[in-house]
Amino acid sequence: MIKLIAIDVDDTLLDPTSKLSAGNAQALRWAVQQGVKIVLCTGRPLVGVQDFLDAIGIQGDDQYVVTYNGAVVQSVTGQIVVSNTLTRTDYLDLAAFADEHRTHYNALDLGGRIFTGNTDVGAVTVLQAWENHAGLSVVNPQEVAEDTVIPKFLFVGQAAHLDQIVTPFKERFGDRFATVRSTPIFF
């Protein structure tokens, strides 16, 4: 008997317009009713998948979601089981690298809020904030509070530009950070 289904959200569970189809929702609701654990796995924060969790009927402290590209595993009620997050120092180093390479960037806190030091906020960052039902703030990197927990930092831009910063990033930071290219416009 199947006991758990772990499923990616964007470009897998959702259709190309980022909608949960009625068929997928119905099939997953049926699985939940049969006692199968459904674990959504996503680069989004919890708040960014709450509508899908609700549509499927996934609720309670004994249901889980993998968020922020795997940096946080938590119950759907927000209780953190495992996390691997960035510090303020990490954020400052990454923001400085982005500035040196003239690359848009943003970071997310545990509440799903997006912040950036870019005064010229990129359209993709605005779209992310809207999709995730999260706030968006422009904050001077030096003003980010010392105790800010940062599960995710993204370089955002055209694929060709991001291709150019991968090697310098690895040369500068080595294995200090786990990285993923989730889409051509996110690194």
Secondary structure, 3 states (H helix, E strand, C coil): CCCEEEEEHHHHHCCCCCCCCHHHHHHHHHHHHCCCEEEEECCCCHHHCHHHHHHHCCCCCCCEEEEHHHCEEEECCCCEEEECCECHHHHHHHHHHHHHCCCEEEEECCCCCEEECCCCCCHHHHHHHHHCCCCEEECCHHHCCCCCCECEEEEECCHHHHHHHHHHHHHHHCCCCCCCCCECCEC
